[in-house]
Amino acid sequence: MYPPVFEYVAANAGATALLGSSPTRFWPFGLAPQPGSTGYELPYAVHQLVYGTPENTLGCVPTTDNIGLQIDAYGKSATEARAVLTALRDALEPYGYVVSYNGESWEADTGLYRASFTVEFWEERGS
């Protein structure tokens, strides 16, 4: 049900130029290394499921789900966060559709800049 977004990003040269390749700093939400811990490095990005809708019909069980993922990019500057977001958009759009840009913010606790979008995927069940 969850699209293989990590694989899409890890295979994209533009995204890995910013997020690295060993590891690629594109984490499921809540799993990004924290400052001071092994693996913490900027910039990085996270992804999470924010909604999903089965393709319901009257005649049979759904075979397809529409999945919406929120992508958040973090950087030391607004420019860096935006560059990561653009690279992620370019890496994911061959497979899904960006449906909204969710704004930007600066986090006082961490001093990090964040930029965000939502991307939708049509996923065949059983794949």
C-alpha positions as a Markdown table, in Angstrom:
| # | Residue | x | y | z |
|---|---|---|---|---|
| 1 | Met | 0.0 | 0.0 | 0.0 |
| 2 | Tyr | 2.9 | 2.4 | 0.7 |
| 3 | Pro | 4.7 | 3.5 | -2.5 |
| 4 | Pro | 8.4 | 2.7 | -2.7 |
| 5 | Val | 9.4 | 6.4 | -2.4 |
| 6 | Phe | 12.7 | 5.7 | -0.8 |
| 7 | Glu | 13.8 | 3.6 | -3.8 |
| 8 | Tyr | 12.6 | 6.3 | -6.2 |
| 9 | Val | 14.7 | 9.0 | -4.3 |
| 10 | Ala | 17.7 | 6.8 | -3.8 |
| 11 | Ala | 17.8 | 6.0 | -7.6 |
| 12 | Asn | 17.7 | 9.7 | -8.5 |
| 13 | Ala | 21.1 | 11.5 | -9.0 |
| 14 | Gly | 19.7 | 15.0 | -8.3 |
| 15 | Ala | 18.2 | 13.9 | -5.0 |
| 16 | Thr | 21.2 | 11.9 | -3.9 |
| 17 | Ala | 23.5 | 14.8 | -4.8 |
| 18 | Leu | 21.8 | 16.7 | -1.9 |
| 19 | Leu | 20.7 | 13.9 | 0.4 |
| 20 | Gly | 23.7 | 11.5 | 0.0 |
| 21 | Ser | 23.8 | 7.9 | -1.0 |
| 22 | Ser | 25.3 | 6.1 | 2.0 |
| 23 | Pro | 22.9 | 6.6 | 3.6 |
| 24 | Thr | 20.3 | 8.5 | 1.6 |
| 25 | Arg | 18.9 | 11.0 | 4.2 |
| 26 | Phe | 15.3 | 10.4 | 3.3 |
| 27 | Trp | 13.7 | 8.9 | 6.4 |
| 28 | Pro | 10.2 | 7.7 | 7.4 |
| 29 | Phe | 8.7 | 10.3 | 9.8 |
| 30 | Gly | 10.0 | 10.0 | 13.3 |
| 31 | Leu | 13.1 | 8.0 | 12.3 |
| 32 | Ala | 15.5 | 10.8 | 11.2 |
| 33 | Pro | 18.6 | 10.8 | 13.3 |
| 34 | Gln | 18.6 | 13.6 | 15.9 |
| 35 | Pro | 21.4 | 16.2 | 16.4 |
| 36 | Gly | 24.4 | 14.6 | 18.1 |
| 37 | Ser | 23.5 | 11.1 | 17.1 |
| 38 | Thr | 25.1 | 8.9 | 14.5 |
| 39 | Gly | 23.9 | 9.6 | 11.0 |
| 40 | Tyr | 22.6 | 13.1 | 11.7 |
| 41 | Glu | 23.5 | 15.4 | 8.8 |
| 42 | Leu | 21.9 | 18.2 | 6.9 |
| 43 | Pro | 20.0 | 18.5 | 4.7 |
| 44 | Tyr | 17.6 | 15.7 | 5.1 |
| 45 | Ala | 13.9 | 14.9 | 4.4 |
| 46 | Val | 11.1 | 12.8 | 5.8 |
| 47 | His | 8.0 | 11.2 | 4.4 |
| 48 | Gln | 4.7 | 10.1 | 5.9 |
| 49 | Leu | 1.3 | 8.8 | 4.9 |
| 50 | Val | -1.3 | 11.6 | 5.4 |
| 51 | Tyr | -4.3 | 10.1 | 3.6 |
| 52 | Gly | -5.5 | 7.3 | 1.4 |
| 53 | Thr | -8.6 | 6.4 | -0.5 |
| 54 | Pro | -9.5 | 3.1 | -2.0 |
| 55 | Glu | -10.9 | 3.1 | -5.6 |
| 56 | Asn | -14.3 | 1.8 | -4.6 |
| 57 | Thr | -16.8 | 0.4 | -7.1 |
| 58 | Leu | -20.2 | -1.2 | -6.7 |
| 59 | Gly | -19.3 | -4.4 | -8.4 |
| 60 | Cys | -16.1 | -5.6 | -6.7 |
| 61 | Val | -13.4 | -5.1 | -4.0 |
| 62 | Pro | -11.1 | -2.2 | -4.8 |
| 63 | Thr | -8.0 | -3.0 | -6.8 |
| 64 | Thr | -6.3 | 0.4 | -6.5 |
| 65 | Asp | -5.6 | 2.9 | -3.7 |
| 66 | Asn | -4.9 | 6.6 | -4.0 |
| 67 | Ile | -2.2 | 7.3 | -1.4 |
| 68 | Gly | -1.2 | 10.8 | -0.3 |
| 69 | Leu | 2.3 | 11.3 | 1.2 |
| 70 | Gln | 3.6 | 14.4 | 2.9 |
| 71 | Ile | 7.3 | 15.2 | 2.1 |
| 72 | Asp | 9.2 | 17.5 | 4.4 |
| 73 | Ala | 12.7 | 18.8 | 3.6 |
| 74 | Tyr | 14.9 | 20.3 | 6.2 |
| 75 | Gly | 18.0 | 22.5 | 5.8 |
| 76 | Lys | 20.2 | 25.1 | 7.3 |
| 77 | Ser | 18.6 | 27.8 | 5.2 |
| 78 | Ala | 15.4 | 28.3 | 3.3 |
| 79 | Thr | 17.4 | 28.0 | 0.0 |
| 80 | Glu | 18.8 | 24.6 | 1.1 |
| 81 | Ala | 15.3 | 23.3 | 2.1 |
| 82 | Arg | 13.8 | 24.5 | -1.1 |
| 83 | Ala | 16.6 | 22.9 | -3.2 |
| 84 | Val | 16.0 | 19.6 | -1.5 |
| 85 | Leu | 12.2 | 19.9 | -2.0 |
| 86 | Thr | 12.7 | 20.6 | -5.7 |
| 87 | Ala | 15.0 | 17.6 | -6.1 |
| 88 | Leu | 12.5 | 15.4 | -4.3 |
| 89 | Arg | 9.7 | 16.7 | -6.5 |
| 90 | Asp | 11.7 | 15.9 | -9.6 |
| 91 | Ala | 12.6 | 12.4 | -8.3 |
| 92 | Leu | 9.0 | 11.5 | -7.4 |
| 93 | Glu | 6.9 | 13.1 | -10.2 |
| 94 | Pro | 7.7 | 10.3 | -12.7 |
| 95 | Tyr | 5.7 | 8.0 | -10.4 |
| 96 | Gly | 3.2 | 10.3 | -8.7 |
| 97 | Tyr | 1.6 | 13.7 | -8.8 |
| 98 | Val | 2.4 | 16.6 | -6.6 |
| 99 | Val | -1.0 | 17.9 | -5.5 |
| 100 | Ser | -0.1 | 20.7 | -3.0 |
| 101 | Tyr | 2.8 | 22.7 | -1.7 |
| 102 | Asn | 2.2 | 22.8 | 2.1 |
| 103 | Gly | 4.2 | 25.9 | 2.9 |
| 104 | Glu | 7.5 | 26.6 | 4.7 |
| 105 | Ser | 8.5 | 27.3 | 8.2 |
| 106 | Trp | 11.5 | 28.0 | 10.5 |
| 107 | Glu | 11.7 | 25.9 | 13.6 |
| 108 | Ala | 13.0 | 27.9 | 16.6 |
| 109 | Asp | 13.9 | 24.8 | 18.6 |
| 110 | Thr | 16.2 | 23.4 | 16.0 |
| 111 | Gly | 17.0 | 26.5 | 13.8 |
| 112 | Leu | 16.1 | 24.4 | 10.8 |
| 113 | Tyr | 14.1 | 25.6 | 7.8 |
| 114 | Arg | 11.4 | 23.3 | 6.4 |
| 115 | Ala | 9.6 | 23.1 | 3.1 |
| 116 | Ser | 6.8 | 20.7 | 2.3 |
| 117 | Phe | 4.6 | 19.2 | -0.4 |
| 118 | Thr | 2.1 | 16.4 | -0.8 |
| 119 | Val | 2.4 | 13.8 | -3.5 |
| 120 | Glu | -0.2 | 11.3 | -4.6 |
| 121 | Phe | 0.3 | 7.8 | -6.0 |
| 122 | Trp | -2.1 | 5.4 | -7.5 |
| 123 | Glu | -1.1 | 2.0 | -6.1 |
| 124 | Glu | -2.4 | -1.3 | -7.4 |
| 125 | Arg | -3.2 | -3.6 | -4.6 |
| 126 | Gly | -1.0 | -6.7 | -4.4 |
| 127 | Ser | 1.9 | -4.9 | -5.9 |
